[in-house]
Amino acid sequence: MNAFELGTSIDSLPFVDGKPTLCAAFYVTLYFEDGHLEEKRQACIDLFEDYSKMGGEAFKWRWCTDPKSHRWRRFAPDYHPRCWHLELQGNVWQYCYHSGETYDNCTPWRICAFGYPLSAPGHKLSYFNAAWPVSWLTDFSSSKVATFVENWCARLQPLHGSGGICVLSPLDTTREAQMAPHVRGLAGRFPGVEVDYPASHALYLQDGIKGVNWLTCLGERWIAKLGGVSNFKSALSEELTLHEYAGGVLIQAGAMPQIGDACLPQYRRMSRLLKPVRVQDHGSFPGFDKEATRAWFNRFD
């Protein structure tokens, strides 16, 4: 079973009010600290501009913490993040852009980021998330995809993150809730499919990584807990490729992303290797109860 067959499975689901409900996508999600710092906000602007060159010119909708707007609006050039983002200084910030025909469409062309303010109590983990159509992968070799993700990691310096195949719901929270049971069903069938709700995951991932996928990013904190790069390298198998950058590593499991109905041996090897730094406590996912959430986290064990 490959990602294109996953797309066929999703296409068999009913539309809601004539609108796309779910879509298969290639995703990258990176979690980082100090989201209030100008350097982190500038990195998220730079990554947005990189993404735009890959097809983001198709953006039709945006939601951001621009003081002028706090709801979905039609995209216009004056709402590019560089026009308002850095003016927020130490305040909370967020942007979401997508290419759907309506604001609550599901579309694989989308990019989101969120940063906590300096004054946020307790948890302060921010995130960056981008997605592309699965067909976009056919235009690039796996090494090129891994290289640009590695470059993004070097610029943003995330604590951890991952990239691979996921099932996307609409960004609209009402539509997302309606689709949660379908996401659970697909994730239960395809172990390589990521269940990705970054805004929720960020609340739990300060003390452990979420898990593994085709690409798994580790910052220096986790490398140290695994005994350092040298020790880490010696534990890698031939199927796992290590991409090093200043501040972390990116591990690639196999030549291309996989989704399963099979055992996905590369993903299992990486999951076992990274078990000491995987998160131990996480709240239930939308559409999952506590037991189903725990089973999803342990699916490669």
Contacts in CASP RR format, 6 or more apart in sequence:
PFRMAT RR
TARGET T0000
AUTHOR 0000-0000-0000
METHOD contacts of the structure
MODEL  1
MNAFELGTSIDSLPFVDGKPTLCAAFYVTLYFEDGHLEEKRQACIDLFED
YSKMGGEAFKWRWCTDPKSHRWRRFAPDYHPRCWHLELQGNVWQYCYHSG
ETYDNCTPWRICAFGYPLSAPGHKLSYFNAAWPVSWLTDFSSSKVATFVE
NWCARLQPLHGSGGICVLSPLDTTREAQMAPHVRGLAGRFPGVEVDYPAS
HALYLQDGIKGVNWLTCLGERWIAKLGGVSNFKSALSEELTLHEYAGGVL
IQAGAMPQIGDACLPQYRRMSRLLKPVRVQDHGSFPGFDKEATRAWFNRF
D
1 190 0 8 1.000
1 259 0 8 1.000
1 260 0 8 1.000
1 261 0 8 1.000
1 262 0 8 1.000
2 258 0 8 1.000
2 259 0 8 1.000
3 24 0 8 1.000
3 26 0 8 1.000
3 134 0 8 1.000
3 137 0 8 1.000
3 165 0 8 1.000
3 257 0 8 1.000
3 259 0 8 1.000
4 134 0 8 1.000
4 135 0 8 1.000
6 24 0 8 1.000
6 134 0 8 1.000
6 165 0 8 1.000
6 167 0 8 1.000
6 186 0 8 1.000
6 190 0 8 1.000
6 193 0 8 1.000
6 259 0 8 1.000
7 23 0 8 1.000
7 24 0 8 1.000
7 134 0 8 1.000
9 186 0 8 1.000
9 189 0 8 1.000
10 21 0 8 1.000
10 22 0 8 1.000
10 23 0 8 1.000
10 24 0 8 1.000
10 167 0 8 1.000
10 186 0 8 1.000
13 21 0 8 1.000
13 22 0 8 1.000
13 182 0 8 1.000
14 21 0 8 1.000
15 21 0 8 1.000
16 175 0 8 1.000
16 178 0 8 1.000
19 102 0 8 1.000
19 104 0 8 1.000
19 105 0 8 1.000
19 106 0 8 1.000
19 170 0 8 1.000
19 175 0 8 1.000
20 105 0 8 1.000
20 106 0 8 1.000
20 107 0 8 1.000
20 170 0 8 1.000
21 106 0 8 1.000
21 169 0 8 1.000
21 170 0 8 1.000
21 175 0 8 1.000
21 178 0 8 1.000
21 179 0 8 1.000
21 182 0 8 1.000
22 106 0 8 1.000
22 167 0 8 1.000
22 168 0 8 1.000
22 169 0 8 1.000
22 179 0 8 1.000
22 182 0 8 1.000
22 183 0 8 1.000
22 186 0 8 1.000
23 106 0 8 1.000
23 107 0 8 1.000
23 108 0 8 1.000
23 133 0 8 1.000
23 167 0 8 1.000
23 168 0 8 1.000
24 108 0 8 1.000
24 134 0 8 1.000
24 165 0 8 1.000
24 166 0 8 1.000
24 167 0 8 1.000
24 168 0 8 1.000
25 108 0 8 1.000
25 131 0 8 1.000
25 132 0 8 1.000
25 133 0 8 1.000
25 134 0 8 1.000
25 165 0 8 1.000
25 166 0 8 1.000
25 167 0 8 1.000
25 168 0 8 1.000
26 108 0 8 1.000
26 131 0 8 1.000
26 132 0 8 1.000
26 133 0 8 1.000
26 134 0 8 1.000
26 136 0 8 1.000
26 137 0 8 1.000
26 145 0 8 1.000
26 163 0 8 1.000
26 164 0 8 1.000
26 165 0 8 1.000
26 166 0 8 1.000
26 257 0 8 1.000
27 129 0 8 1.000
27 130 0 8 1.000
27 131 0 8 1.000
27 132 0 8 1.000
27 163 0 8 1.000
27 164 0 8 1.000
27 165 0 8 1.000
27 166 0 8 1.000
27 168 0 8 1.000
27 194 0 8 1.000
27 196 0 8 1.000
28 128 0 8 1.000
28 129 0 8 1.000
28 130 0 8 1.000
28 131 0 8 1.000
28 149 0 8 1.000
28 152 0 8 1.000
28 161 0 8 1.000
28 162 0 8 1.000
28 163 0 8 1.000
28 164 0 8 1.000
28 215 0 8 1.000
29 127 0 8 1.000
29 128 0 8 1.000
29 129 0 8 1.000
29 161 0 8 1.000
29 162 0 8 1.000
29 163 0 8 1.000
29 196 0 8 1.000
29 198 0 8 1.000
29 201 0 8 1.000
30 127 0 8 1.000
30 128 0 8 1.000
30 129 0 8 1.000
30 152 0 8 1.000
30 153 0 8 1.000
30 156 0 8 1.000
30 158 0 8 1.000
30 160 0 8 1.000
30 161 0 8 1.000
30 217 0 8 1.000
31 125 0 8 1.000
31 126 0 8 1.000
31 127 0 8 1.000
31 158 0 8 1.000
31 159 0 8 1.000
31 160 0 8 1.000
31 161 0 8 1.000
31 198 0 8 1.000
31 201 0 8 1.000
31 202 0 8 1.000
31 205 0 8 1.000
31 210 0 8 1.000
32 40 0 8 1.000
32 125 0 8 1.000
32 126 0 8 1.000
32 127 0 8 1.000
32 128 0 8 1.000
32 156 0 8 1.000
32 157 0 8 1.000
32 158 0 8 1.000
32 159 0 8 1.000
33 124 0 8 1.000
33 125 0 8 1.000
33 126 0 8 1.000
33 159 0 8 1.000
34 40 0 8 1.000
34 124 0 8 1.000
34 126 0 8 1.000
35 41 0 8 1.000
35 115 0 8 1.000
35 116 0 8 1.000
35 124 0 8 1.000
35 126 0 8 1.000
36 90 0 8 1.000
36 91 0 8 1.000
36 115 0 8 1.000
36 116 0 8 1.000
36 117 0 8 1.000
36 118 0 8 1.000
38 86 0 8 1.000
38 89 0 8 1.000
40 115 0 8 1.000
40 126 0 8 1.000
40 156 0 8 1.000
41 85 0 8 1.000
41 86 0 8 1.000
41 88 0 8 1.000
41 93 0 8 1.000
41 115 0 8 1.000
42 86 0 8 1.000
43 155 0 8 1.000
43 156 0 8 1.000
43 157 0 8 1.000
44 81 0 8 1.000
44 85 0 8 1.000
44 95 0 8 1.000
44 113 0 8 1.000
44 128 0 8 1.000
44 156 0 8 1.000
45 81 0 8 1.000
45 82 0 8 1.000
45 85 0 8 1.000
45 86 0 8 1.000
46 155 0 8 1.000
47 111 0 8 1.000
47 113 0 8 1.000
47 128 0 8 1.000
47 130 0 8 1.000
47 152 0 8 1.000
47 155 0 8 1.000
47 156 0 8 1.000
48 80 0 8 1.000
48 81 0 8 1.000
48 95 0 8 1.000
48 97 0 8 1.000
48 111 0 8 1.000
48 113 0 8 1.000
49 82 0 8 1.000
50 148 0 8 1.000
50 152 0 8 1.000
51 111 0 8 1.000
51 130 0 8 1.000
52 59 0 8 1.000
54 132 0 8 1.000
54 136 0 8 1.000
55 109 0 8 1.000
56 97 0 8 1.000
56 99 0 8 1.000
56 109 0 8 1.000
56 111 0 8 1.000
58 99 0 8 1.000
58 109 0 8 1.000
59 75 0 8 1.000
59 97 0 8 1.000
59 98 0 8 1.000
59 99 0 8 1.000
59 109 0 8 1.000
60 74 0 8 1.000
60 75 0 8 1.000
60 98 0 8 1.000
60 99 0 8 1.000
60 100 0 8 1.000
60 101 0 8 1.000
61 72 0 8 1.000
61 73 0 8 1.000
61 74 0 8 1.000
61 75 0 8 1.000
61 97 0 8 1.000
61 98 0 8 1.000
61 99 0 8 1.000
61 100 0 8 1.000
61 102 0 8 1.000
61 103 0 8 1.000
62 72 0 8 1.000
62 73 0 8 1.000
62 74 0 8 1.000
62 75 0 8 1.000
62 79 0 8 1.000
62 95 0 8 1.000
62 96 0 8 1.000
62 97 0 8 1.000
62 98 0 8 1.000
63 69 0 8 1.000
63 70 0 8 1.000
63 71 0 8 1.000
63 72 0 8 1.000
63 73 0 8 1.000
63 94 0 8 1.000
63 95 0 8 1.000
63 96 0 8 1.000
63 171 0 8 1.000
64 79 0 8 1.000
64 81 0 8 1.000
64 84 0 8 1.000
64 93 0 8 1.000
64 94 0 8 1.000
64 95 0 8 1.000
64 96 0 8 1.000
65 88 0 8 1.000
65 91 0 8 1.000
65 92 0 8 1.000
65 93 0 8 1.000
65 94 0 8 1.000
65 95 0 8 1.000
66 79 0 8 1.000
66 83 0 8 1.000
66 84 0 8 1.000
67 84 0 8 1.000
68 84 0 8 1.000
69 79 0 8 1.000
72 103 0 8 1.000
72 172 0 8 1.000
73 79 0 8 1.000
75 97 0 8 1.000
81 95 0 8 1.000
85 93 0 8 1.000
85 95 0 8 1.000
90 117 0 8 1.000
90 118 0 8 1.000
90 119 0 8 1.000
91 117 0 8 1.000
92 114 0 8 1.000
92 115 0 8 1.000
92 116 0 8 1.000
92 117 0 8 1.000
92 120 0 8 1.000
93 113 0 8 1.000
93 114 0 8 1.000
93 115 0 8 1.000
94 112 0 8 1.000
94 113 0 8 1.000
94 114 0 8 1.000
94 115 0 8 1.000
95 111 0 8 1.000
95 112 0 8 1.000
95 113 0 8 1.000
96 110 0 8 1.000
96 111 0 8 1.000
96 112 0 8 1.000
96 171 0 8 1.000
97 110 0 8 1.000
97 111 0 8 1.000
97 112 0 8 1.000
98 105 0 8 1.000
98 107 0 8 1.000
98 109 0 8 1.000
98 110 0 8 1.000
98 111 0 8 1.000
98 171 0 8 1.000
99 107 0 8 1.000
99 109 0 8 1.000
99 110 0 8 1.000
100 106 0 8 1.000
100 107 0 8 1.000
100 109 0 8 1.000
103 172 0 8 1.000
104 170 0 8 1.000
104 171 0 8 1.000
104 172 0 8 1.000
104 174 0 8 1.000
104 175 0 8 1.000
105 170 0 8 1.000
106 168 0 8 1.000
106 169 0 8 1.000
106 170 0 8 1.000
106 175 0 8 1.000
106 179 0 8 1.000
107 168 0 8 1.000
108 131 0 8 1.000
108 132 0 8 1.000
108 133 0 8 1.000
108 134 0 8 1.000
108 168 0 8 1.000
109 131 0 8 1.000
109 132 0 8 1.000
109 133 0 8 1.000
110 130 0 8 1.000
110 131 0 8 1.000
110 168 0 8 1.000
110 171 0 8 1.000
111 129 0 8 1.000
111 130 0 8 1.000
111 131 0 8 1.000
112 127 0 8 1.000
112 128 0 8 1.000
112 129 0 8 1.000
112 130 0 8 1.000
112 171 0 8 1.000
112 198 0 8 1.000
113 126 0 8 1.000
113 127 0 8 1.000
113 128 0 8 1.000
113 129 0 8 1.000
114 126 0 8 1.000
114 127 0 8 1.000
114 198 0 8 1.000
114 199 0 8 1.000
114 202 0 8 1.000
115 126 0 8 1.000
115 127 0 8 1.000
116 123 0 8 1.000
116 124 0 8 1.000
116 125 0 8 1.000
116 126 0 8 1.000
123 202 0 8 1.000
123 203 0 8 1.000
123 206 0 8 1.000
124 206 0 8 1.000
125 159 0 8 1.000
125 202 0 8 1.000
125 203 0 8 1.000
125 205 0 8 1.000
125 206 0 8 1.000
126 202 0 8 1.000
127 198 0 8 1.000
127 199 0 8 1.000
127 201 0 8 1.000
127 202 0 8 1.000
128 152 0 8 1.000
128 156 0 8 1.000
128 158 0 8 1.000
129 196 0 8 1.000
129 198 0 8 1.000
131 166 0 8 1.000
131 168 0 8 1.000
134 165 0 8 1.000
137 145 0 8 1.000
137 256 0 8 1.000
137 257 0 8 1.000
142 252 0 8 1.000
142 254 0 8 1.000
142 255 0 8 1.000
142 256 0 8 1.000
146 215 0 8 1.000
146 241 0 8 1.000
146 243 0 8 1.000
146 250 0 8 1.000
146 252 0 8 1.000
147 243 0 8 1.000
149 163 0 8 1.000
149 215 0 8 1.000
149 217 0 8 1.000
149 250 0 8 1.000
150 243 0 8 1.000
150 245 0 8 1.000
150 250 0 8 1.000
151 245 0 8 1.000
153 217 0 8 1.000
153 245 0 8 1.000
153 248 0 8 1.000
153 250 0 8 1.000
154 245 0 8 1.000
154 246 0 8 1.000
154 247 0 8 1.000
157 219 0 8 1.000
157 247 0 8 1.000
158 217 0 8 1.000
158 219 0 8 1.000
159 205 0 8 1.000
159 206 0 8 1.000
159 219 0 8 1.000
159 221 0 8 1.000
159 222 0 8 1.000
160 205 0 8 1.000
160 208 0 8 1.000
160 209 0 8 1.000
160 210 0 8 1.000
160 216 0 8 1.000
160 217 0 8 1.000
160 218 0 8 1.000
160 219 0 8 1.000
160 222 0 8 1.000
161 209 0 8 1.000
161 210 0 8 1.000
161 216 0 8 1.000
161 217 0 8 1.000
162 194 0 8 1.000
162 210 0 8 1.000
162 211 0 8 1.000
162 212 0 8 1.000
162 213 0 8 1.000
162 214 0 8 1.000
162 215 0 8 1.000
162 216 0 8 1.000
162 217 0 8 1.000
163 194 0 8 1.000
163 213 0 8 1.000
163 214 0 8 1.000
163 215 0 8 1.000
163 216 0 8 1.000
163 257 0 8 1.000
164 194 0 8 1.000
164 213 0 8 1.000
164 214 0 8 1.000
164 215 0 8 1.000
164 257 0 8 1.000
165 192 0 8 1.000
165 193 0 8 1.000
165 194 0 8 1.000
165 213 0 8 1.000
165 214 0 8 1.000
165 257 0 8 1.000
165 258 0 8 1.000
165 259 0 8 1.000
166 193 0 8 1.000
166 194 0 8 1.000
166 195 0 8 1.000
166 196 0 8 1.000
167 183 0 8 1.000
167 186 0 8 1.000
167 187 0 8 1.000
167 193 0 8 1.000
167 194 0 8 1.000
167 195 0 8 1.000
168 196 0 8 1.000
169 175 0 8 1.000
169 176 0 8 1.000
169 179 0 8 1.000
169 180 0 8 1.000
169 183 0 8 1.000
170 176 0 8 1.000
170 179 0 8 1.000
176 286 0 8 1.000
177 286 0 8 1.000
180 285 0 8 1.000
180 286 0 8 1.000
180 287 0 8 1.000
180 288 0 8 1.000
181 287 0 8 1.000
183 195 0 8 1.000
183 286 0 8 1.000
183 287 0 8 1.000
184 195 0 8 1.000
184 285 0 8 1.000
184 287 0 8 1.000
184 288 0 8 1.000
184 292 0 8 1.000
186 193 0 8 1.000
187 193 0 8 1.000
187 195 0 8 1.000
187 296 0 8 1.000
188 296 0 8 1.000
188 299 0 8 1.000
189 261 0 8 1.000
190 259 0 8 1.000
190 260 0 8 1.000
190 261 0 8 1.000
191 259 0 8 1.000
191 260 0 8 1.000
191 264 0 8 1.000
191 267 0 8 1.000
191 299 0 8 1.000
191 300 0 8 1.000
192 213 0 8 1.000
192 257 0 8 1.000
192 258 0 8 1.000
192 259 0 8 1.000
192 260 0 8 1.000
192 264 0 8 1.000
192 267 0 8 1.000
193 259 0 8 1.000
194 213 0 8 1.000
195 285 0 8 1.000
195 288 0 8 1.000
195 296 0 8 1.000
197 285 0 8 1.000
197 286 0 8 1.000
200 283 0 8 1.000
200 285 0 8 1.000
200 286 0 8 1.000
201 210 0 8 1.000
201 282 0 8 1.000
204 279 0 8 1.000
204 281 0 8 1.000
204 282 0 8 1.000
204 283 0 8 1.000
205 279 0 8 1.000
205 282 0 8 1.000
207 279 0 8 1.000
207 280 0 8 1.000
208 222 0 8 1.000
208 277 0 8 1.000
208 278 0 8 1.000
208 279 0 8 1.000
208 280 0 8 1.000
209 216 0 8 1.000
209 218 0 8 1.000
209 222 0 8 1.000
209 274 0 8 1.000
209 277 0 8 1.000
209 278 0 8 1.000
209 279 0 8 1.000
210 278 0 8 1.000
210 279 0 8 1.000
210 282 0 8 1.000
211 271 0 8 1.000
211 274 0 8 1.000
211 278 0 8 1.000
211 279 0 8 1.000
211 297 0 8 1.000
212 251 0 8 1.000
212 253 0 8 1.000
212 267 0 8 1.000
212 270 0 8 1.000
212 271 0 8 1.000
212 274 0 8 1.000
212 300 0 8 1.000
213 253 0 8 1.000
213 257 0 8 1.000
213 267 0 8 1.000
214 252 0 8 1.000
214 253 0 8 1.000
214 254 0 8 1.000
214 256 0 8 1.000
214 257 0 8 1.000
214 258 0 8 1.000
214 267 0 8 1.000
215 250 0 8 1.000
215 251 0 8 1.000
215 252 0 8 1.000
215 253 0 8 1.000
216 250 0 8 1.000
216 251 0 8 1.000
216 253 0 8 1.000
216 270 0 8 1.000
216 274 0 8 1.000
217 248 0 8 1.000
217 249 0 8 1.000
217 250 0 8 1.000
217 251 0 8 1.000
218 226 0 8 1.000
218 248 0 8 1.000
218 249 0 8 1.000
218 250 0 8 1.000
218 251 0 8 1.000
218 274 0 8 1.000
218 277 0 8 1.000
219 247 0 8 1.000
219 248 0 8 1.000
219 249 0 8 1.000
220 247 0 8 1.000
220 248 0 8 1.000
222 274 0 8 1.000
222 277 0 8 1.000
223 229 0 8 1.000
223 232 0 8 1.000
223 248 0 8 1.000
223 249 0 8 1.000
225 276 0 8 1.000
225 277 0 8 1.000
226 232 0 8 1.000
226 273 0 8 1.000
226 274 0 8 1.000
226 276 0 8 1.000
226 277 0 8 1.000
229 244 0 8 1.000
229 249 0 8 1.000
232 242 0 8 1.000
232 249 0 8 1.000
233 242 0 8 1.000
235 273 0 8 1.000
236 242 0 8 1.000
236 251 0 8 1.000
236 273 0 8 1.000
237 266 0 8 1.000
237 269 0 8 1.000
239 253 0 8 1.000
239 254 0 8 1.000
239 265 0 8 1.000
239 266 0 8 1.000
239 269 0 8 1.000
240 251 0 8 1.000
240 252 0 8 1.000
240 253 0 8 1.000
240 254 0 8 1.000
240 266 0 8 1.000
240 269 0 8 1.000
240 270 0 8 1.000
240 273 0 8 1.000
241 251 0 8 1.000
241 252 0 8 1.000
241 254 0 8 1.000
242 249 0 8 1.000
242 250 0 8 1.000
242 251 0 8 1.000
242 252 0 8 1.000
243 249 0 8 1.000
243 250 0 8 1.000
243 251 0 8 1.000
243 252 0 8 1.000
251 270 0 8 1.000
253 266 0 8 1.000
253 267 0 8 1.000
253 269 0 8 1.000
253 270 0 8 1.000
254 266 0 8 1.000
258 264 0 8 1.000
258 266 0 8 1.000
258 267 0 8 1.000
264 300 0 8 1.000
267 300 0 8 1.000
268 300 0 8 1.000
268 301 0 8 1.000
270 300 0 8 1.000
271 278 0 8 1.000
271 300 0 8 1.000
271 301 0 8 1.000
272 300 0 8 1.000
272 301 0 8 1.000
275 301 0 8 1.000
278 297 0 8 1.000
279 297 0 8 1.000
282 293 0 8 1.000
282 297 0 8 1.000
283 290 0 8 1.000
283 293 0 8 1.000
284 290 0 8 1.000
284 292 0 8 1.000
284 293 0 8 1.000
285 292 0 8 1.000
285 293 0 8 1.000
285 296 0 8 1.000
288 296 0 8 1.000
END
